[in-house]
Amino acid sequence: MRRLPASQRGFTLVELMVLIGVIGLVAAIAVPSFNGYLRANRIGTTADMMAADMALARATAVAQGRVIRFDGDAAGYTITDPGNGRVIRDRDFGGSVVLTADATVNFFPWGAAEVATLTLDDGDCQWIVQVLPTGMVEVGQ
């Protein structure tokens, strides 16, 4: 079998066009599902972050022996000490995630909290953040 010189080896134009077509097809299939994954991840991360900040509010209430308040609206939420007005945490949801209804939850010095069910919505799916009477927070879809 005769070997071609190095300058004559390579891919043909047809082979390259087929490869580009296959890559384009795979990208066309993958991009929409990837965007859906990113949106679902964004709302889940927001719900987990809100639950972690509520756990911080509960821990702060117990540690300082004071009521700590969570105030949420469509754009974000603030955790404050109503006794002195100090802001402990202030977050904006950003993007398409919104809290469906305004909510206020007080965390008490003995570890309990006012019961609340908060719903985060991004237009495609909803996540529920529940505050239990014990002050514990649960997150789910």
Secondary structure, 3 states (H helix, E strand, C coil): CCCCCHHHCCCCHHHHHHHHHHHHHHHHHHHHHHHHHHHHHHHHHHHHHHHHHHHHHHHHHHHHCCCEEEEEECCEEEEEECCCCEEEEEEECCCCCEECCCEEEEECCCCCECCEEEEEECCCCEEEEEECCCCCEEEEC
